Amino acid sequence: MSAAAVRRKSAEQPNRWLGVTVNLPPEEVERDPRLRDAFAALAEEAETRVRPAPGGRGTELAARPLEPAPTGLGGAAKRLAGRDPRQPVRSALRDIKSLLETGEVLRPDAPTTGQPTAGGALVRLATRRAGGEGRL
């Protein structure tokens, strides 16, 4: 398959759903005004849905970015620079989960290494990247 065909095929496919599972029953989550407010804030960036989690284990919140995900080297550069359209959606889902389960948005502590060493630089880079992606 040619590179142009791969680009065309990926442009035709919708973005994947990004999701989190909230440890609360679906009825409680759906009537919570904080969820409506949070999903309303995401309305211009993503399509959203709420459904029971498999096996009756809480509620699944999902969002699918409306803007196509960048691909190739340009996409990798955007991800590293924090300009990937999936990053704010992932972050919003994590914030919604935290807010519904604990009543506040929990943030990790800053790294304890502030040393200008190669290891310290690596920790700072990983911490910065994890904030947008939600994973390393």
C-alpha positions, -999 to +999 in steps of 0.1 A: +000+000+000+014+034-009+020+062+016-007+083+000-032+053+004-022+049+041-028+086+047-061+085+029-072+054+048-063+070+082-080+102+073-112+083+066-112+064+100-126+083+129-106+088+160-107+061+187-128+065+218-107+074+249-122+063+281-121+061+319-140+040+344-156+058+373-162+038+405-198+049+408-231+035+396-243+049+362-275+064+377-254+085+402-229+096+375-256+106+349-275+128+374-244+146+387-243+182+374-205+182+374-205+156+346-229+177+325-207+208+330-175+189+322-190+173+291-204+206+280-168+221+282-157+192+259-185+197+234-164+216+209-134+192+211-150+158+214-181+136+211-189+121+245-208+091+259-217+075+292-225+038+297-224+011+324-189-004+327-186-041+318-194-065+346-213-039+366-181-023+378-191+014+377-196+037+348-176+042+316-170+077+304-157+081+269-148+108+245-137+108+209-118+139+196-135+156+166-102+168+152-083+140+134-052+127+152-019+138+135+001+110+120+037+105+109+067+126+120+045+157+122+021+138+145+050+127+168+063+162+169+029+176+179+025+149+206+059+159+221+051+196+219+017+190+236-004+200+206-021+166+199-059+170+199-062+138+221-042+153+249-067+178+263-095+152+259-075+126+279-067+152+305-104+162+308-115+126+312-090+121+340-101+153+357-138+143+354-130+109+369-111+125+398-139+151+404-167+125+405-148+100+427-131+123+452-149+157+449-117+174+436-092+172+408-061+156+422-027+167+408+006+148+413+033+165+433+061+181+414+092+159+409+116+162+438+146+163+415+154+198+404+190+190+397+204+201+363+216+166+355+207+143+326+186+121+349+167+152+363+161+164+328+147+130+318+124+130+349+111+165+340+105+155+304+086+124+314+065+142+339+056+169+314+046+144+288+026+123+312+004+153+320-009+155+285-011+118+276-019+104+311+008+078+306+045+075+298 
